[in-house]
């Protein structure tokens, strides 16, 4: 479990913006993993098994948060999961890439992301706080998510994407 912990943290951090919620989710994954360890099939990858538990916990978190959760497409979620299980990319590299990519956002986009996730606001709440239409907030966040995913992939390849 300790070996996969950094990967789980990177996956959870990408899926969930609030660091406190990430820590809570990781504790839940560890607890469930411990409780269900007897069900683990040693002929399968432990990383994939525990990532499956993490995925279920993330989906439960998103369901509980409703519109407050990050509205990633299923394709984006699958990409993040495959990257989190891929042993060729370290979790610290993914987390570092995310940090770099977040810093590359324009001040306006960074403010939007921070308002949406650090303050746990809905798109409607963000639109009221920032004086934007809800549709504009939704479209802009989707664009930002796509840019962040692309930037992370490019950072991993050493290309240093610019947003």
C-alpha positions as CSV (number, residue, x, y, z in Angstrom):
1,X,0.0,0.0,0.0
2,X,2.8,2.4,0.8
3,X,4.4,1.9,-2.7
4,X,1.1,2.8,-4.5
5,X,0.2,5.7,-2.1
6,X,1.9,8.5,-4.1
7,X,0.1,7.3,-7.2
8,X,-3.2,7.2,-5.4
9,X,-2.6,10.8,-4.1
10,X,-1.7,12.0,-7.6
11,X,-4.9,10.4,-9.1
12,X,-7.1,11.8,-6.3
13,X,-5.5,15.2,-6.5
14,X,-6.2,15.5,-10.2
15,X,-9.8,14.3,-9.7
16,X,-10.5,16.3,-6.5
17,X,-9.2,19.8,-6.1
18,X,-9.6,20.3,-2.4
19,X,-6.5,18.9,-0.6
20,X,-8.5,18.1,2.6
21,X,-11.0,16.1,0.6
22,X,-8.1,14.2,-1.1
23,X,-6.7,13.3,2.3
24,X,-10.1,12.1,3.5
25,X,-10.5,10.0,0.3
26,X,-7.1,8.4,0.7
27,X,-7.9,7.4,4.2
28,X,-11.1,5.9,3.0
29,X,-9.3,4.0,0.2
30,X,-6.8,2.6,2.7
31,X,-9.5,1.6,5.1
32,X,-11.5,-0.2,2.4
33,X,-8.4,-1.8,1.0
34,X,-7.5,-3.1,4.5
35,X,-11.0,-4.4,5.1
36,X,-11.2,-6.1,1.7
37,X,-7.6,-7.3,1.4
38,X,-8.8,-10.9,1.9
39,X,-10.7,-10.6,-1.4
40,X,-7.6,-9.4,-3.3
41,X,-6.4,-12.0,-5.9
42,X,-2.6,-12.1,-5.7
43,X,-2.4,-13.2,-9.4
44,X,-3.7,-9.7,-10.4
45,X,-1.9,-6.3,-10.1
46,X,-2.3,-4.8,-6.6
47,X,-2.0,-1.3,-8.1
48,X,-4.9,-2.0,-10.4
49,X,-7.0,-3.5,-7.6
50,X,-6.4,-0.6,-5.2
51,X,-6.9,1.9,-8.0
52,X,-10.3,0.3,-8.6
53,X,-11.2,1.0,-5.0
54,X,-9.9,4.6,-5.4
55,X,-12.0,5.0,-8.5
56,X,-15.1,3.8,-6.7
57,X,-14.4,6.2,-3.8
58,X,-13.9,9.1,-6.3
59,X,-17.2,8.3,-8.0
60,X,-18.9,8.2,-4.7
61,X,-17.4,11.5,-3.7
62,X,-18.5,13.0,-7.0
63,X,-22.0,11.7,-6.6
64,X,-22.2,13.0,-3.0
65,X,-20.8,16.4,-4.1
66,X,-23.2,16.6,-7.1
67,X,-22.6,19.6,-9.2
68,X,-19.7,20.6,-6.9
69,X,-17.6,17.8,-8.2
70,X,-15.2,18.1,-11.1
71,X,-17.3,17.3,-14.3
72,X,-14.7,15.4,-16.2
73,X,-15.7,13.3,-19.2
74,X,-15.5,9.6,-18.9
75,X,-12.6,9.6,-21.4
76,X,-10.6,12.0,-19.2
77,X,-11.3,9.9,-16.2
78,X,-10.1,6.8,-18.0
79,X,-6.9,8.6,-19.1
80,X,-6.2,9.7,-15.6
81,X,-6.8,6.2,-14.2
82,X,-4.5,4.6,-16.8
83,X,-1.8,7.2,-16.0
84,X,-2.2,6.6,-12.3
85,X,-1.7,2.8,-12.7
86,X,1.1,3.2,-15.3
87,X,4.3,2.5,-13.5
88,X,6.4,4.4,-16.0
89,X,5.2,7.7,-14.6
90,X,5.8,8.5,-10.9
91,X,3.0,10.1,-8.9
92,X,5.3,12.9,-7.8
93,X,5.9,13.6,-11.5
94,X,2.2,13.8,-12.2
95,X,1.6,16.0,-9.2
96,X,4.5,18.3,-10.2
97,X,3.2,18.5,-13.7
98,X,-0.2,19.5,-12.3
99,X,1.4,22.2,-10.2
100,X,3.3,23.5,-13.2
101,X,0.2,23.5,-15.4
102,X,-1.9,25.2,-12.8
103,X,0.7,28.0,-12.6
104,X,0.5,28.4,-16.3
105,X,-3.1,29.2,-16.3
106,X,-4.0,32.8,-16.9
107,X,-4.9,34.8,-13.8
108,X,-8.6,34.8,-14.9
109,X,-8.6,31.0,-15.4
110,X,-6.7,30.3,-12.2
111,X,-9.2,32.5,-10.2
112,X,-12.1,30.6,-11.8
113,X,-10.6,27.2,-10.9
114,X,-9.7,28.3,-7.3
115,X,-13.2,29.8,-6.8
116,X,-14.8,26.6,-8.2
117,X,-12.8,24.1,-6.2
118,X,-11.1,25.7,-3.2
119,X,-14.4,27.4,-2.2
120,X,-16.4,24.3,-3.2
121,X,-18.8,26.5,-5.2
122,X,-21.2,25.2,-7.8
123,X,-21.0,26.6,-11.4
124,X,-24.0,28.7,-10.5
125,X,-22.3,30.1,-7.4
126,X,-19.1,30.9,-9.4
127,X,-21.2,32.6,-12.0
128,X,-22.7,34.9,-9.4
129,X,-19.4,35.5,-7.6
130,X,-17.6,36.4,-10.8
131,X,-20.4,38.0,-12.7
132,X,-20.4,35.4,-15.5
133,X,-23.2,33.4,-17.0
134,X,-23.4,29.8,-15.8
135,X,-22.9,28.6,-19.3
136,X,-19.8,30.6,-19.7
137,X,-18.4,29.2,-16.4
138,X,-19.2,25.6,-17.6
139,X,-17.6,26.1,-21.0
140,X,-14.6,27.8,-19.6
141,X,-14.0,25.1,-16.9
142,X,-14.3,22.4,-19.6
143,X,-11.7,24.2,-21.7
144,X,-9.4,24.6,-18.7
145,X,-9.7,20.8,-17.8
146,X,-8.8,19.9,-21.4
147,X,-5.8,22.3,-21.3
148,X,-4.7,20.9,-18.0
149,X,-4.9,17.3,-19.2
150,X,-2.9,18.1,-22.3
151,X,-0.4,20.1,-20.4
152,X,0.1,17.3,-17.9
153,X,0.7,14.8,-20.7
154,X,3.2,17.2,-22.3
155,X,5.0,17.9,-19.1
156,X,5.4,14.1,-18.6
157,X,7.0,14.0,-22.1
158,X,9.2,16.9,-21.2
159,X,7.7,19.2,-23.8
160,X,6.7,22.0,-21.3
161,X,3.4,22.8,-22.8
162,X,2.2,26.4,-22.6
163,X,-1.4,27.2,-21.8
